[in-house]
C-alpha cells in the first residue's frame, strides 16, 4: 500500500518511520506547530503511524494510522528550504529540507537524533 495513494495533489509528505520506542516527539514546520509531545512507537514495518501532508494552498493534515487527527492552514514558502524544528525526548534539532531532493521525507530515530531520508517516490509500508 502506498502511503500517498489518496494524496496525489500533495506538495510534500513527512512520515515518522523506524526505531521509535515510546519516544516523545514534537514538530514545527516553519512557525506552524503540528505535533507536541506525541509518543511514538514504530511497528515492525518501520513506520510509527504518523504522516504529515502539505497541500497547496497552505493546508496541512496530520494523520495517525490513517485517521486525520489535525488539519490546519500553515504558510510555508516552498521556494525556500523548509525549516523543521524537531524535539526528540527534550533534545531539540533543526533540519532544513530542500524539496528538490524529493517530496517524500522520512524521519527515523538514530540513537538520540533524527535521521532523514528523502525520496522522489512514496515510501511503501506493507
C-alpha positions as CSV (number, residue, x, y, z in Angstrom):
1,X,0.0,0.0,0.0
2,X,1.4,3.4,-1.0
3,X,1.2,5.9,1.9
4,X,0.3,8.5,-0.7
5,X,-2.4,6.8,-2.7
6,X,-5.1,9.3,-1.8
7,X,-2.8,12.4,-1.8
8,X,-1.9,12.8,-5.4
9,X,-2.0,16.6,-5.2
10,X,0.2,16.9,-2.2
11,X,3.3,19.1,-2.3
12,X,5.2,17.1,0.3
13,X,4.8,14.4,2.9
14,X,6.6,13.7,6.1
15,X,6.4,10.3,7.8
16,X,7.8,9.1,11.1
17,X,9.4,5.8,10.4
18,X,11.8,3.4,12.2
19,X,13.3,2.9,15.7
20,X,10.9,4.9,17.8
21,X,10.2,3.1,21.1
22,X,7.9,5.2,23.3
23,X,9.8,8.4,22.3
24,X,8.3,11.8,22.8
25,X,8.3,13.9,19.6
26,X,7.4,17.4,18.7
27,X,7.5,19.0,15.2
28,X,7.1,22.5,13.8
29,X,7.3,23.4,10.1
30,X,8.4,27.0,10.0
31,X,6.3,28.7,12.7
32,X,3.5,26.1,12.4
33,X,3.2,23.6,15.3
34,X,2.0,20.2,14.2
35,X,3.0,17.7,16.8
36,X,3.5,18.4,20.5
37,X,4.8,15.7,22.9
38,X,3.4,12.9,20.8
39,X,4.5,9.4,22.0
40,X,5.7,7.4,19.0
41,X,6.4,3.7,18.7
42,X,7.5,2.1,15.4
43,X,5.8,-1.0,14.2
44,X,7.7,-4.0,12.6
45,X,7.3,-2.5,9.1
46,X,9.4,0.6,10.1
47,X,6.5,3.0,10.4
48,X,5.4,4.9,13.5
49,X,1.9,5.7,12.2
50,X,2.2,9.5,11.7
51,X,2.1,11.1,8.3
52,X,2.0,14.9,7.7
53,X,0.9,16.0,4.3
54,X,1.1,19.5,2.9
55,X,-1.4,20.5,0.2
56,X,-1.5,23.8,-1.7
57,X,-2.5,26.4,-0.9
58,X,-1.2,26.1,2.7
59,X,-3.2,23.2,4.1
60,X,-1.6,20.6,6.3
61,X,-3.1,17.4,7.6
62,X,-1.7,15.2,10.2
63,X,-2.9,11.6,10.2
64,X,-2.3,8.8,12.7
65,X,-2.8,5.2,11.5
66,X,-4.9,6.5,8.6
67,X,-7.1,8.8,10.7
68,X,-6.8,12.6,10.3
69,X,-6.0,14.0,13.8
70,X,-5.3,17.6,12.8
71,X,-5.9,19.9,9.8
72,X,-4.7,23.5,9.7
73,X,-3.5,26.2,7.5
74,X,0.2,27.0,7.5
75,X,2.0,29.5,5.3
76,X,5.2,27.7,4.1
77,X,7.3,29.1,1.2
78,X,8.1,26.1,-0.9
79,X,10.6,28.0,-3.0
80,X,13.0,28.1,0.0
81,X,14.3,25.3,2.2
82,X,11.7,24.3,4.8
83,X,12.8,24.5,8.4
84,X,11.8,21.6,10.5
85,X,12.1,22.3,14.3
86,X,12.1,18.9,16.0
87,X,12.2,17.7,19.5
88,X,13.1,14.1,20.5
89,X,12.8,13.3,24.2
90,X,13.5,17.0,25.0
91,X,16.5,17.2,22.7
92,X,16.0,20.0,20.1
93,X,17.1,19.7,16.5
94,X,16.7,21.8,13.3
95,X,16.6,20.2,9.9
96,X,16.4,22.2,6.6
97,X,14.7,20.4,3.8
98,X,15.1,21.2,0.1
99,X,12.2,19.7,-1.8
100,X,14.3,19.5,-5.0
101,X,15.8,16.4,-3.3
102,X,12.3,14.7,-3.1
103,X,8.9,15.5,-1.7
104,X,8.7,12.3,0.4
105,X,10.5,12.8,3.7
106,X,11.1,10.0,6.2
107,X,12.3,10.7,9.7
108,X,13.9,7.8,11.6
109,X,15.3,7.8,15.1
110,X,19.0,7.1,15.3
111,X,20.2,6.9,18.9
112,X,19.1,10.3,20.2
113,X,18.8,12.2,16.9
114,X,16.7,12.2,13.8
115,X,17.9,10.6,10.6
116,X,16.5,12.0,7.4
117,X,15.5,10.0,4.3
118,X,14.2,11.8,1.2
119,X,12.8,10.2,-1.9
120,X,11.1,11.3,-5.1
121,X,8.6,8.3,-4.9
122,X,6.3,7.5,-1.9
123,X,7.5,5.3,0.9
124,X,5.8,1.9,1.0
125,X,4.7,0.1,4.1
126,X,3.4,-3.4,4.0
